Amino acid sequence: MFRRALRLSAAPASLVVLLLAACSQPVAPSQATRPTVSDEQMLSSIRAAGEKEKSVIDVNPLRDPGVAALQDAAEGDLRVGKYSDAATKLDQALKISPNSPDLLQDRAEVAIRLKDYANAEQMAHRSWDLGPKLGPLCARNWQTIAELRRHAGDDAGAANASKSVAQCHVEGMQRY
């Protein structure tokens, strides 16, 4: 009789456990298996897109000497890992030349190093809006956006941005 009472008292507890297990939501497979990409891998892809896109069109505007000095100093800071100092110098350069697409893209890449992904994407978009829409800078802009969309889990946005990278290319004229 004691065993029968024990079995009957265990039945409601088992039922509660089963009901709780049924209520839990499974983790989506895409979230569970999404590979994480490091900031360095993102930046490597961005640089590679620009290098690959050394097409016929490569717009390089004349640089203000003060801006050029700040850009060079920021590059030096990046080489030694002083990302905040590089960001400060690029911000100073952007005060001098606020509509410079190459400065905006450089600053976007530093923002990635500082894990400021939202501002990085905004700066890449603004750089593209102000930039030549073709060539290496265009490819870096769209690759930045693609990497950041992928990082945010927006696969559709990343795919659209990746398609835009290809549109930055212009075939050169065949010369004989």
C-alpha positions as CSV (number, residue, x, y, z in Angstrom):
1,M,0.0,0.0,0.0
2,F,2.9,2.3,0.8
3,R,4.4,1.7,-2.7
4,R,1.1,2.4,-4.3
5,A,0.8,5.8,-2.5
6,L,4.4,6.6,-3.5
7,R,3.6,5.9,-7.2
8,L,0.5,8.0,-7.1
9,S,2.4,11.0,-5.5
10,A,5.2,10.8,-8.1
11,A,2.7,10.9,-11.0
12,P,1.8,14.6,-10.5
13,A,5.5,15.6,-10.2
14,S,6.3,13.7,-13.4
15,L,3.4,15.4,-15.2
16,V,4.6,18.9,-14.2
17,V,8.1,18.1,-15.5
18,L,6.7,16.9,-18.8
19,L,4.5,20.0,-19.1
20,L,7.4,22.4,-18.4
21,A,9.6,20.6,-20.9
22,A,6.9,20.9,-23.6
23,C,6.6,24.7,-22.9
24,S,10.2,25.5,-23.5
25,Q,11.1,26.9,-26.9
26,P,13.9,25.2,-28.9
27,V,16.8,27.2,-30.0
28,A,16.7,28.0,-33.7
29,P,19.4,26.0,-35.5
30,S,20.8,29.0,-37.3
31,Q,21.4,30.8,-34.0
32,A,23.0,27.9,-32.3
33,T,25.3,27.1,-35.2
34,R,26.1,30.7,-36.4
35,P,29.9,30.9,-36.6
36,T,31.3,34.0,-35.0
37,V,33.7,36.1,-37.0
38,S,36.3,38.1,-35.3
39,D,36.8,41.8,-35.9
40,E,40.1,41.1,-37.5
41,Q,38.5,38.7,-39.9
42,M,35.9,41.3,-40.8
43,L,38.6,43.9,-41.4
44,S,40.6,41.5,-43.4
45,S,37.6,40.9,-45.7
46,I,37.0,44.6,-46.0
47,R,40.6,45.3,-47.0
48,A,40.6,42.4,-49.4
49,A,37.4,43.7,-51.2
50,G,39.2,47.0,-51.7
51,E,42.4,45.4,-53.0
52,K,40.5,43.0,-55.3
53,E,38.7,46.0,-56.8
54,K,41.6,47.8,-58.1
55,S,39.6,48.4,-61.3
56,V,39.9,51.1,-63.9
57,I,38.2,53.7,-61.7
58,D,40.0,54.7,-58.5
59,V,39.1,58.2,-57.4
60,N,41.7,59.8,-55.1
61,P,40.9,63.4,-54.3
62,L,43.6,65.9,-53.4
63,R,44.3,65.7,-49.6
64,D,44.5,68.7,-47.3
65,P,47.9,68.6,-45.7
66,G,46.5,68.8,-42.2
67,V,44.1,66.0,-42.9
68,A,46.9,63.9,-44.5
69,A,49.0,64.4,-41.4
70,L,46.2,63.3,-39.1
71,Q,45.5,60.2,-41.3
72,D,49.2,59.2,-41.3
73,A,49.3,59.6,-37.5
74,A,46.1,57.5,-37.2
75,E,47.7,54.8,-39.3
76,G,50.7,54.8,-37.0
77,D,48.4,54.4,-34.0
78,L,46.6,51.5,-35.7
79,R,49.9,49.7,-36.3
80,V,50.7,49.7,-32.6
81,G,47.2,48.9,-31.4
82,K,46.2,52.4,-30.2
83,Y,42.7,52.2,-31.6
84,S,41.2,55.0,-29.5
85,D,44.0,57.4,-30.4
86,A,43.5,56.6,-34.1
87,A,39.8,57.2,-33.7
88,T,40.5,60.6,-32.1
89,K,42.8,61.6,-34.9
90,L,40.4,60.6,-37.6
91,D,37.6,62.5,-35.8
92,Q,39.8,65.6,-35.8
93,A,40.4,65.0,-39.6
94,L,36.7,64.7,-40.1
95,K,36.1,68.1,-38.4
96,I,38.4,69.6,-41.0
97,S,36.9,67.6,-43.9
98,P,33.5,66.2,-42.8
99,N,32.4,65.0,-46.3
100,S,35.5,63.0,-47.1
101,P,34.4,59.5,-48.1
102,D,37.8,57.9,-47.5
103,L,38.1,59.4,-44.0
104,L,34.6,58.2,-43.2
105,Q,35.5,54.6,-44.3
106,D,38.8,54.7,-42.4
107,R,36.9,55.8,-39.3
108,A,34.3,53.1,-39.9
109,E,37.0,50.5,-39.9
110,V,38.4,51.9,-36.6
111,A,34.9,51.8,-35.1
112,I,34.9,48.0,-35.8
113,R,38.1,47.7,-33.8
114,L,36.4,49.6,-31.0
115,K,33.3,47.3,-31.3
116,D,31.1,50.3,-32.2
117,Y,29.3,48.4,-34.9
118,A,26.3,50.7,-35.3
119,N,28.4,53.8,-35.9
120,A,30.7,51.8,-38.2
121,E,27.8,50.9,-40.4
122,Q,26.4,54.4,-40.5
123,M,29.8,55.8,-41.5
124,A,30.2,53.2,-44.2
125,H,26.8,54.2,-45.6
126,R,27.6,57.9,-45.4
127,S,31.0,57.2,-47.1
128,W,29.2,55.4,-50.0
129,D,26.7,58.2,-50.3
130,L,29.4,60.8,-50.6
131,G,31.9,58.6,-52.5
132,P,32.5,57.6,-56.2
133,K,30.1,54.6,-56.2
134,L,32.7,52.6,-58.1
135,G,36.2,51.2,-57.4
136,P,38.0,50.2,-54.2
137,L,36.4,52.6,-51.8
138,C,32.9,51.5,-53.0
139,A,33.9,47.9,-52.5
140,R,35.2,48.6,-49.0
141,N,32.0,50.5,-48.1
142,W,29.7,47.6,-49.2
143,Q,31.9,44.9,-47.7
144,T,31.9,46.8,-44.4
145,I,28.1,46.9,-44.5
146,A,27.9,43.2,-45.5
147,E,30.2,42.2,-42.6
148,L,28.3,44.2,-40.1
149,R,24.9,42.9,-41.3
150,R,26.2,39.4,-41.0
151,H,27.6,40.1,-37.5
152,A,24.1,41.4,-36.5
153,G,22.5,38.2,-37.8
154,D,20.8,39.9,-40.8
155,D,21.7,37.3,-43.5
156,A,19.4,39.0,-46.0
157,G,21.0,42.4,-45.5
158,A,24.4,40.8,-45.7
159,A,23.5,39.1,-49.0
160,N,22.2,42.4,-50.5
161,A,25.3,44.3,-49.5
162,S,27.5,41.5,-50.9
163,K,25.7,41.9,-54.3
164,S,26.4,45.6,-54.1
165,V,30.2,44.9,-53.8
166,A,30.1,43.4,-57.2
167,Q,28.4,46.5,-58.7
168,C,31.5,48.6,-57.7
169,H,33.5,46.9,-60.4
170,V,33.9,48.5,-63.9
171,E,35.6,46.5,-66.6
172,G,38.6,48.2,-68.2
173,M,38.9,49.0,-71.8
174,Q,40.8,46.3,-73.8
175,R,44.1,47.8,-75.0
176,Y,46.1,46.1,-77.7
